[in-house]
Every structure is written in C-alpha cells, then in structure tokens.
C-alpha cells in the first residue's frame, strides 16, 4: 500500500520533467517528431513553403532539407505573456536547419543547429545590443547532454508547441481552387 502511494506521488514529478520532443547528443540540442499523413513529399513541402519561414529547400527521393528563419515562439498562443517567459523566448527570433525523412503515410522532422537572435537595450551603454546564440547555451548544462531545469520548465514547452505548429501539415486547410 505504501509503495502504491509513493508511485502516485512520484508520477506528477516524472511527467513534469519531460523535455517534449527535444533531445541532446554530443552537446547539441535537436527536436524530432514523427507525423502521420496521407500526403506525398511534394505536397508536404508545398504546404511548408506556404507559411514563409522556410528557404534553401532541397527535396530528394525520401529526404528533404531546408532551413527556417524569423520564427518567433508562439507563447501567446499558449496563454502566456512576455513577462512570464525567458527573455530569449519572449523577444528572440529563431532559425536553424531541418531534415524531413519520408516513409509511407508518415514523415519525421528533425530540427537542428537551432539558434536565436536576441536584442535588448544595454543599461550601461543605452544602446541596442544584438546577440546570436546557440540554443545549447540556454538549454544544456555546460559540457553535458543534460538539460537545464529552467529550459525544461516552460521554454521547451513553448518551443515544442511552436515547432509542432509549423510542421504538422494536417492542420493546414486545403485551399478551395473554385472561384
């Protein structure tokens, strides 16, 4: 009985520590998710092109590579305000590389080389300061593949939501081509 109570108490803590679809290898952070679809690779790529984040797109037989830019985290869509976010999430703009692998009725998206541009006003110089940073600097403990607790709290949740929002082509409505 005591063991069962312990398990029920432990479950919420274990589920809170999830890192969504992020993983770390060789001190690099990536995001990966598999989607199911009836669309072919060309249709998927065309839907992604329509949202204007993507460029440098290359489609081979079962793989597409592309890059994204100017992606702002969608924390407001989740009900959060800028004041409750980490500064780089609240005012950062993200970019990086994407690989999409296609198999029958599904596709796997891998986002890597995730970076963000962040600007702020320096109190010392009273000027606008712009920085470009790797996500690893704020997501991983130094020299490790272990995620920082601060990243796991809300930052990964917001970035996971944002990436999922742009890569899940099932939510894109089919355009009516009839006038």
Secondary structure as a PSIPRED ss2 file (coil, helix, strand):
# PSIPRED VFORMAT (PSIPRED V4.0)

   1 X C   1.000  0.000  0.000
   2 X H   0.000  1.000  0.000
   3 X H   0.000  1.000  0.000
   4 X H   0.000  1.000  0.000
   5 X H   0.000  1.000  0.000
   6 X H   0.000  1.000  0.000
   7 X H   0.000  1.000  0.000
   8 X H   0.000  1.000  0.000
   9 X H   0.000  1.000  0.000
  10 X H   0.000  1.000  0.000
  11 X H   0.000  1.000  0.000
  12 X H   0.000  1.000  0.000
  13 X H   0.000  1.000  0.000
  14 X H   0.000  1.000  0.000
  15 X H   0.000  1.000  0.000
  16 X H   0.000  1.000  0.000
  17 X C   1.000  0.000  0.000
  18 X C   1.000  0.000  0.000
  19 X C   1.000  0.000  0.000
  20 X C   1.000  0.000  0.000
  21 X C   1.000  0.000  0.000
  22 X E   0.000  0.000  1.000
  23 X E   0.000  0.000  1.000
  24 X E   0.000  0.000  1.000
  25 X E   0.000  0.000  1.000
  26 X C   1.000  0.000  0.000
  27 X C   1.000  0.000  0.000
  28 X E   0.000  0.000  1.000
  29 X E   0.000  0.000  1.000
  30 X E   0.000  0.000  1.000
  31 X E   0.000  0.000  1.000
  32 X E   0.000  0.000  1.000
  33 X E   0.000  0.000  1.000
  34 X E   0.000  0.000  1.000
  35 X E   0.000  0.000  1.000
  36 X E   0.000  0.000  1.000
  37 X C   1.000  0.000  0.000
  38 X C   1.000  0.000  0.000
  39 X C   1.000  0.000  0.000
  40 X C   1.000  0.000  0.000
  41 X H   0.000  1.000  0.000
  42 X H   0.000  1.000  0.000
  43 X H   0.000  1.000  0.000
  44 X H   0.000  1.000  0.000
  45 X H   0.000  1.000  0.000
  46 X H   0.000  1.000  0.000
  47 X H   0.000  1.000  0.000
  48 X H   0.000  1.000  0.000
  49 X H   0.000  1.000  0.000
  50 X C   1.000  0.000  0.000
  51 X C   1.000  0.000  0.000
  52 X C   1.000  0.000  0.000
  53 X C   1.000  0.000  0.000
  54 X E   0.000  0.000  1.000
  55 X E   0.000  0.000  1.000
  56 X E   0.000  0.000  1.000
  57 X E   0.000  0.000  1.000
  58 X E   0.000  0.000  1.000
  59 X E   0.000  0.000  1.000
  60 X C   1.000  0.000  0.000
  61 X C   1.000  0.000  0.000
  62 X C   1.000  0.000  0.000
  63 X E   0.000  0.000  1.000
  64 X E   0.000  0.000  1.000
  65 X E   0.000  0.000  1.000
  66 X E   0.000  0.000  1.000
  67 X E   0.000  0.000  1.000
  68 X E   0.000  0.000  1.000
  69 X E   0.000  0.000  1.000
  70 X E   0.000  0.000  1.000
  71 X E   0.000  0.000  1.000
  72 X C   1.000  0.000  0.000
  73 X C   1.000  0.000  0.000
  74 X C   1.000  0.000  0.000
  75 X C   1.000  0.000  0.000
  76 X H   0.000  1.000  0.000
  77 X H   0.000  1.000  0.000
  78 X H   0.000  1.000  0.000
  79 X C   1.000  0.000  0.000
  80 X C   1.000  0.000  0.000
  81 X C   1.000  0.000  0.000
  82 X H   0.000  1.000  0.000
  83 X H   0.000  1.000  0.000
  84 X H   0.000  1.000  0.000
  85 X C   1.000  0.000  0.000
  86 X C   1.000  0.000  0.000
  87 X H   0.000  1.000  0.000
  88 X H   0.000  1.000  0.000
  89 X H   0.000  1.000  0.000
  90 X H   0.000  1.000  0.000
  91 X H   0.000  1.000  0.000
  92 X C   1.000  0.000  0.000
  93 X E   0.000  0.000  1.000
  94 X E   0.000  0.000  1.000
  95 X E   0.000  0.000  1.000
  96 X E   0.000  0.000  1.000
  97 X E   0.000  0.000  1.000
  98 X E   0.000  0.000  1.000
  99 X E   0.000  0.000  1.000
 100 X E   0.000  0.000  1.000
 101 X E   0.000  0.000  1.000
 102 X E   0.000  0.000  1.000
 103 X E   0.000  0.000  1.000
 104 X C   1.000  0.000  0.000
 105 X C   1.000  0.000  0.000
 106 X E   0.000  0.000  1.000
 107 X E   0.000  0.000  1.000
 108 X E   0.000  0.000  1.000
 109 X E   0.000  0.000  1.000
 110 X E   0.000  0.000  1.000
 111 X E   0.000  0.000  1.000
 112 X E   0.000  0.000  1.000
 113 X E   0.000  0.000  1.000
 114 X E   0.000  0.000  1.000
 115 X E   0.000  0.000  1.000
 116 X E   0.000  0.000  1.000
 117 X E   0.000  0.000  1.000
 118 X E   0.000  0.000  1.000
 119 X E   0.000  0.000  1.000
 120 X E   0.000  0.000  1.000
 121 X E   0.000  0.000  1.000
 122 X E   0.000  0.000  1.000
 123 X C   1.000  0.000  0.000
 124 X C   1.000  0.000  0.000
 125 X C   1.000  0.000  0.000
 126 X C   1.000  0.000  0.000
 127 X E   0.000  0.000  1.000
 128 X E   0.000  0.000  1.000
 129 X E   0.000  0.000  1.000
 130 X E   0.000  0.000  1.000
 131 X E   0.000  0.000  1.000
 132 X E   0.000  0.000  1.000
 133 X E   0.000  0.000  1.000
 134 X E   0.000  0.000  1.000
 135 X C   1.000  0.000  0.000
 136 X H   0.000  1.000  0.000
 137 X H   0.000  1.000  0.000
 138 X H   0.000  1.000  0.000
 139 X H   0.000  1.000  0.000
 140 X E   0.000  0.000  1.000
 141 X C   1.000  0.000  0.000
 142 X C   1.000  0.000  0.000
 143 X C   1.000  0.000  0.000
 144 X C   1.000  0.000  0.000
 145 X C   1.000  0.000  0.000
 146 X C   1.000  0.000  0.000
 147 X E   0.000  0.000  1.000
 148 X C   1.000  0.000  0.000
 149 X H   0.000  1.000  0.000
 150 X H   0.000  1.000  0.000
 151 X H   0.000  1.000  0.000
 152 X H   0.000  1.000  0.000
 153 X H   0.000  1.000  0.000
 154 X H   0.000  1.000  0.000
 155 X H   0.000  1.000  0.000
 156 X H   0.000  1.000  0.000
 157 X H   0.000  1.000  0.000
 158 X H   0.000  1.000  0.000
 159 X H   0.000  1.000  0.000
 160 X H   0.000  1.000  0.000
 161 X H   0.000  1.000  0.000
 162 X H   0.000  1.000  0.000
 163 X H   0.000  1.000  0.000
 164 X H   0.000  1.000  0.000
 165 X H   0.000  1.000  0.000
 166 X H   0.000  1.000  0.000
 167 X H   0.000  1.000  0.000
 168 X C   1.000  0.000  0.000
 169 X H   0.000  1.000  0.000
 170 X H   0.000  1.000  0.000
 171 X H   0.000  1.000  0.000
 172 X C   1.000  0.000  0.000
 173 X C   1.000  0.000  0.000
 174 X C   1.000  0.000  0.000
 175 X C   1.000  0.000  0.000
 176 X C   1.000  0.000  0.000
 177 X C   1.000  0.000  0.000
 178 X C   1.000  0.000  0.000
 179 X C   1.000  0.000  0.000
